[in-house]
Amino acid sequence: MSIYVGNLSYEVTQEDLTSVFAEHGSVKRVQLPTDRETGRPRGFAFVEMGTEAEETAAIEALDGAEWMGRDLKVNKAKPKEDRGGSFGGGDRRGNSGGGGGYSRGRY
């Protein structure tokens, strides 16, 4: 399992995160996603700890804590949702799109 860390400063590095989480146990891995176009961190990360007890300790200690001028959001990461691969798509609310024109009224 991994930990989601949100509301991060854009200045944060993997080393910064490793040192903060190491205070609560062994850090196995830190993932700091970056924006494809700018290369800048996206403001969140995923951290894997050595044991579930260490993850729980880190979450309890760091959720809501102020770090680098931001209030951290730290919780268990949820599995990535399958977005599907259908054609036509629609939007997040389940709307199927289509339409787009206007109706001709009777004049």
Backbone as a printed PyTorch tensor [residue, N CA C, xyz], in Angstrom:
tensor([[[  0.8570,  -1.1890,   0.0000],
         [  0.0000,   0.0000,   0.0000],
         [  0.8890,   1.2330,   0.0000]],

        [[  0.3360,   2.3190,  -0.4860],
         [  1.1350,   3.5300,  -0.4460],
         [  0.3220,   4.6720,   0.1420]],

        [[  1.0250,   5.7550,   0.4290],
         [  0.4360,   6.9310,   1.0610],
         [  0.3450,   8.0380,   0.0260]],

        [[ -0.8030,   8.7090,  -0.0120],
         [ -0.9820,   9.8880,  -0.8520],
         [ -0.6130,  11.1030,  -0.0150]],

        [[  0.1860,  12.0000,  -0.5850],
         [  0.5670,  13.2330,   0.0910],
         [  0.1750,  14.3850,  -0.8230]],

        [[ -0.7810,  15.1850,  -0.3930],
         [ -1.2750,  16.2700,  -1.2230],
         [ -1.0180,  17.6350,  -0.6330]],

        [[ -1.2840,  18.6570,  -1.4370],
         [ -1.0910,  20.0650,  -1.0910],
         [  0.3790,  20.3820,  -0.8300]],

        [[  1.2440,  19.7760,  -1.6330],
         [  2.6820,  20.0040,  -1.4920],
         [  3.1100,  21.3000,  -2.1610]],

        [[  4.1540,  21.8830,  -1.6360],
         [  4.7900,  23.0240,  -2.2770],
         [  5.3790,  22.5590,  -3.6090]],

        [[  5.3850,  23.4290,  -4.5960],
         [  5.9690,  23.0770,  -5.8920],
         [  7.4990,  23.0270,  -5.8250]],

        [[  8.0550,  23.4510,  -4.6980],
         [  9.5090,  23.4380,  -4.5180],
         [ 10.0140,  22.1280,  -3.9150]],

        [[  9.1210,  21.2510,  -3.5080],
         [  9.5040,  20.0260,  -2.8040],
         [ 10.2800,  19.0780,  -3.7280]],

        [[ 11.2030,  18.3230,  -3.1220],
         [ 11.9660,  17.3150,  -3.8620],
         [ 11.7270,  15.9380,  -3.2520]],

        [[ 12.1430,  14.8980,  -3.9760],
         [ 12.0270,  13.5410,  -3.4450],
         [ 12.8360,  13.4110,  -2.1550]],

        [[ 13.9990,  14.0520,  -2.1070],
         [ 14.8470,  14.0000,  -0.9130],
         [ 14.1540,  14.6360,   0.2850]],

        [[ 13.4510,  15.7640,   0.0570],
         [ 12.7000,  16.4160,   1.1340],
         [ 11.6650,  15.4620,   1.7160]],

        [[ 10.8960,  14.8450,   0.8320],
         [  9.8470,  13.9240,   1.2760],
         [ 10.4410,  12.7180,   2.0030]],

        [[ 11.5130,  12.1750,   1.4610],
         [ 12.1490,  11.0220,   2.0950],
         [ 12.5820,  11.3590,   3.5140]],

        [[ 13.1890,  12.5180,   3.7110],
         [ 13.6710,  12.8640,   5.0560],
         [ 12.5210,  13.0750,   6.0370]],

        [[ 11.4190,  13.6760,   5.5980],
         [ 10.2700,  13.8930,   6.4920],
         [  9.6200,  12.5670,   6.8700]],

        [[  9.4100,  11.6850,   5.8910],
         [  8.7530,  10.4180,   6.1750],
         [  9.6700,   9.4410,   6.9000]],

        [[ 10.9840,   9.5750,   6.7430],
         [ 11.9410,   8.7010,   7.4300],
         [ 11.8810,   8.8830,   8.9420]],

        [[ 11.3580,  10.0000,   9.3980],
         [ 11.1910,  10.2240,  10.8400],
         [ 10.1490,   9.2730,  11.4320]],

        [[  9.3670,   8.6290,  10.5680],
         [  8.2850,   7.7520,  11.0270],
         [  8.4910,   6.2970,  10.6030]],

        [[  9.6430,   5.9800,  10.0290],
         [  9.9330,   4.6060,   9.6250],
         [ 10.7820,   4.5730,   8.3670]],

        [[ 10.9200,   3.3770,   7.8220],
         [ 11.7490,   3.2240,   6.6200],
         [ 10.9460,   3.5510,   5.3660]],

        [[ 11.5230,   4.3670,   4.5200],
         [ 10.8830,   4.7790,   3.2700],
         [ 11.3980,   3.8840,   2.1530]],

        [[ 10.4730,   3.1620,   1.5180],
         [ 10.8560,   2.2700,   0.4180],
         [ 10.9300,   3.0110,  -0.9090]],

        [[  9.9780,   3.9160,  -1.1410],
         [  9.9190,   4.5970,  -2.4300],
         [  9.1360,   5.9040,  -2.3200]],

        [[  9.5560,   6.8990,  -3.0850],
         [  8.8410,   8.1690,  -3.1820],
         [  8.6180,   8.4590,  -4.6580]],

        [[  7.3720,   8.7270,  -5.0220],
         [  7.0110,   9.0840,  -6.3910],
         [  6.4870,  10.5060,  -6.3790]],

        [[  7.1280,  11.3810,  -7.1280],
         [  6.7310,  12.7790,  -7.1870],
         [  6.3870,  13.1160,  -8.6420]],

        [[  5.1080,  12.9380,  -9.0340],
         [  4.7210,  13.1860, -10.4300],
         [  4.9940,  14.6250, -10.8480]],

        [[  5.4160,  14.7870, -12.1100],
         [  5.6800,  16.1180, -12.6400],
         [  4.7810,  16.3800, -13.8420]],

        [[  4.5600,  17.6390, -14.1100],
         [  3.7700,  18.0560, -15.2630],
         [  4.5480,  17.7490, -16.5360]],

        [[  3.9000,  17.1610, -17.5180],
         [  4.5710,  16.7810, -18.7720],
         [  5.1350,  17.9690, -19.5250]],

        [[  4.4140,  19.0690, -19.5010],
         [  4.8340,  20.2290, -20.2880],
         [  5.8770,  21.0840, -19.5830]],

        [[  5.7000,  21.3090, -18.2810],
         [  6.6060,  22.2230, -17.5750],
         [  7.7140,  21.4960, -16.8180]],

        [[  7.5020,  20.2140, -16.5110],
         [  8.4790,  19.4780, -15.7190],
         [  8.4080,  19.8110, -14.2340]],

        [[  7.4930,  20.6710, -13.8450],
         [  7.3280,  21.1020, -12.4600],
         [  6.4970,  20.0710, -11.6880]],

        [[  6.8120,  19.8520, -10.4060],
         [  5.9900,  18.9320,  -9.6020],
         [  4.5220,  19.3560,  -9.6350]],

        [[  3.6390,  18.3620,  -9.5480],
         [  2.1970,  18.6160,  -9.6690],
         [  1.5130,  18.9130,  -8.3370]],

        [[  2.2620,  18.9140,  -7.2390],
         [  1.6780,  19.2810,  -5.9500],
         [  1.2190,  18.1000,  -5.1170]],

        [[  1.5350,  16.8790,  -5.5580],
         [  1.2130,  15.7030,  -4.7560],
         [  2.2750,  14.6470,  -4.9870]],

        [[  2.2710,  13.6360,  -4.1070],
         [  3.2650,  12.5600,  -4.2120],
         [  2.6880,  11.2890,  -3.6140]],

        [[  3.3970,  10.1810,  -3.8430],
         [  3.0640,   8.9010,  -3.2370],
         [  4.3070,   8.3890,  -2.5290]],

        [[  4.1180,   7.9150,  -1.3040],
         [  5.2300,   7.4180,  -0.4970],
         [  4.9030,   5.9980,  -0.0480]],

        [[  5.8720,   5.0950,  -0.1950],
         [  5.7160,   3.7330,   0.3100],
         [  6.6570,   3.5560,   1.4950]],

        [[  6.0920,   3.0710,   2.5880],
         [  6.8660,   2.8330,   3.8100],
         [  7.1440,   1.3360,   3.9440]],

        [[  8.0360,   0.9840,   4.8710],
         [  8.4240,  -0.4060,   5.0640],
         [  7.3070,  -1.2980,   5.5780]],

        [[  6.4960,  -0.7930,   6.5090],
         [  5.4180,  -1.5940,   7.0870],
         [  4.1270,  -0.7720,   7.1560]],

        [[  3.0360,  -1.4710,   7.3420],
         [  1.7510,  -0.7890,   7.4860],
         [  1.7120,   0.0560,   8.7560]],

        [[  2.3580,  -0.4100,   9.8150],
         [  2.4110,   0.3540,  11.0700],
         [  3.1440,   1.6800,  10.8600]],

        [[  4.2120,   1.6590,  10.0520],
         [  4.9540,   2.8870,   9.7600],
         [  4.1010,   3.8370,   8.9200]],

        [[  3.3390,   3.2860,   7.9850],
         [  2.4430,   4.1140,   7.1800],
         [  1.4140,   4.8010,   8.0720]],

        [[  0.8210,   4.0260,   8.9660],
         [ -0.1900,   4.5790,   9.8700],
         [  0.4040,   5.6800,  10.7410]],

        [[  1.6040,   5.4540,  11.2710],
         [  2.2660,   6.4550,  12.1100],
         [  2.5350,   7.7380,  11.3210]],

        [[  2.9950,   7.5930,  10.0800],
         [  3.2770,   8.7670,   9.2490],
         [  2.0030,   9.5330,   8.9260]],

        [[  0.9390,   8.8220,   8.5950],
         [ -0.3360,   9.4740,   8.2800],
         [ -0.8420,  10.2470,   9.4920]],

        [[ -0.8300,   9.6060,  10.6590],
         [ -1.3300,  10.2630,  11.8680],
         [ -0.4940,  11.4950,  12.2310]],

        [[  0.8140,  11.4100,  12.0250],
         [  1.6950,  12.5180,  12.4010],
         [  1.6520,  13.6660,  11.3970]],

        [[  1.4840,  13.3580,  10.1260],
         [  1.6650,  14.3890,   9.0970],
         [  0.3820,  14.9460,   8.4820]],

        [[ -0.7450,  14.2380,   8.5870],
         [ -1.9810,  14.7540,   8.0000],
         [ -2.3750,  16.0450,   8.7080]],

        [[ -2.4800,  17.1270,   7.9480],
         [ -2.8510,  18.4260,   8.5020],
         [ -1.6740,  19.2340,   9.0190]],

        [[ -0.4850,  18.6310,   9.0390],
         [  0.6960,  19.3450,   9.5330],
         [  1.1370,  20.4010,   8.5260]],

        [[  1.6550,  21.5120,   9.0260],
         [  2.1800,  22.5430,   8.1360],
         [  3.6200,  22.2110,   7.7910]],

        [[  3.9150,  22.2370,   6.5000],
         [  5.2670,  21.9450,   6.0230],
         [  5.5270,  22.7660,   4.7690]],

        [[  6.6110,  23.4860,   4.7500],
         [  6.9830,  24.3570,   3.6270],
         [  5.8590,  25.3400,   3.3140]],

        [[  5.1930,  25.8280,   4.3620],
         [  4.1420,  26.8250,   4.1910],
         [  2.7990,  26.2910,   3.7320]],

        [[  2.6300,  24.9660,   3.7080],
         [  1.3760,  24.3600,   3.2540],
         [  0.8680,  23.3750,   4.3020]],

        [[ -0.4480,  23.2190,   4.4020],
         [ -1.0470,  22.2080,   5.2720],
         [ -1.1670,  20.9170,   4.4780]],

        [[ -0.4170,  19.9110,   4.8850],
         [ -0.3760,  18.6500,   4.1460],
         [ -1.6820,  17.8740,   4.2550]],

        [[ -2.0030,  17.1650,   3.1910],
         [ -3.1150,  16.2100,   3.1760],
         [ -2.4600,  14.8460,   2.9870]],

        [[ -2.5190,  14.0090,   4.0200],
         [ -1.8290,  12.7170,   3.9880],
         [ -2.8190,  11.6230,   4.3470]],

        [[ -2.9850,  10.6410,   3.4400],
         [ -3.8650,   9.5070,   3.7200],
         [ -3.4620,   8.3050,   2.8700]],

        [[ -4.1220,   7.1940,   3.1150],
         [ -3.8370,   5.9940,   2.3090],
         [ -4.2320,   6.2720,   0.8740]],

        [[ -3.3710,   5.8910,  -0.0430],
         [ -3.6670,   6.0950,  -1.4650],
         [ -4.7630,   5.1410,  -1.8950]],

        [[ -5.6570,   5.6320,  -2.7270],
         [ -6.7220,   4.7910,  -3.2730],
         [ -6.2420,   4.2230,  -4.6040]],

        [[ -6.6630,   3.0150,  -4.9410],
         [ -6.2650,   2.4460,  -6.2350],
         [ -6.7250,   3.3290,  -7.3800]],

        [[ -5.9190,   3.3810,  -8.4250],
         [ -6.2500,   4.1900,  -9.5910],
         [ -7.4940,   3.6170, -10.2650]],

        [[ -8.4390,   4.5040, -10.5950],
         [ -9.6740,   4.0700, -11.2480],
         [ -9.4050,   3.7840, -12.7150]],

        [[-10.1050,   2.7880, -13.2330],
         [-10.0240,   2.4870, -14.6560],
         [-10.8810,   3.5050, -15.3880]],

        [[-10.2580,   4.2890, -16.2410],
         [-10.9860,   5.3380, -16.9500],
         [-11.6900,   4.8060, -18.1880]],

        [[-11.4410,   3.5720, -18.5530],
         [-12.0880,   3.0000, -19.7260],
         [-11.4830,   3.5490, -21.0050]],

        [[-11.8530,   2.9870, -22.1200],
         [-11.3040,   3.4270, -23.3830],
         [-12.3600,   3.5690, -24.4470]],

        [[-13.5550,   3.9630, -24.0730],
         [-14.6440,   4.0280, -25.0390],
         [-14.4970,   5.2420, -25.9470]],

        [[-15.0880,   5.1250, -27.1200],
         [-15.0820,   6.2350, -28.0660],
         [-16.1970,   7.1990, -27.7090]],

        [[-15.9980,   8.4530, -28.0320],
         [-17.0400,   9.4400, -27.8070],
         [-17.0250,  10.0080, -26.4100]],

        [[-16.6550,   9.2160, -25.4730],
         [-16.3660,   9.6470, -24.1220],
         [-17.4640,  10.3320, -23.3660]],

        [[-17.6270,  11.5910, -23.5370],
         [-18.4840,  12.3560, -22.6580],
         [-17.6200,  13.0240, -21.6140]],

        [[-18.2160,  13.3590, -20.4870],
         [-17.4390,  14.0150, -19.4490],
         [-17.4880,  13.2190, -18.1520]],

        [[-16.8940,  13.7620, -17.0990],
         [-16.8090,  13.0690, -15.8110],
         [-18.1630,  12.7680, -15.1940]],

        [[-19.1360,  13.5820, -15.5200],
         [-20.4600,  13.4110, -14.9170],
         [-21.2750,  12.3490, -15.6140]],

        [[-20.7090,  11.7220, -16.6450],
         [-21.4320,  10.6720, -17.3300],
         [-22.2390,  11.1620, -18.5180]],

        [[-22.1330,  12.4460, -18.8350],
         [-22.8440,  12.9590, -20.0070],
         [-22.1780,  12.4210, -21.2620]],

        [[-22.9680,  12.1140, -22.2460],
         [-22.4210,  11.4800, -23.4370],
         [-21.9770,  12.4710, -24.5000]],

        [[-22.0830,  13.7300, -24.2410],
         [-21.6740,  14.7040, -25.2530],
         [-22.7260,  14.7890, -26.3450]],

        [[-22.3160,  14.9870, -27.5670],
         [-23.2540,  15.0690, -28.6630],
         [-23.9450,  16.4190, -28.6910]],

        [[-24.9070,  16.5490, -29.5540],
         [-25.6320,  17.8110, -29.6590],
         [-24.7280,  18.9040, -30.1720]],

        [[-24.5920,  19.9500, -29.4470],
         [-23.6710,  21.0040, -29.7910],
         [-24.2680,  22.0730, -30.6820]],

        [[-25.3690,  21.7920, -31.3150],
         [-25.9680,  22.7790, -32.2030],
         [-27.0620,  23.5350, -31.4980]],

        [[-27.8920,  24.1130, -32.2880],
         [-29.0510,  24.7860, -31.7180],
         [-30.2640,  24.3220, -32.4930]],

        [[-31.3970,  24.4160, -31.8730],
         [-32.6110,  23.9730, -32.5710],
         [-33.2300,  25.1430, -33.2950]],

        [[-33.8070,  24.8300, -34.3930],
         [-34.4890,  25.8630, -35.1730],
         [-35.8790,  26.0790, -34.5960]],

        [[-36.1260,  27.2490, -34.2030],
         [-37.4490,  27.5510, -33.7030],
         [-38.3970,  27.8340, -34.8460]],

        [[-39.6480,  27.7950, -34.5530],
         [-40.6470,  28.1630, -35.5770],
         [-40.8750,  29.6430, -35.4970]],

        [[-40.7620,  30.3020, -36.6320],
         [-40.9030,  31.7480, -36.6340],
         [-42.1680,  32.1610, -37.3060]]])
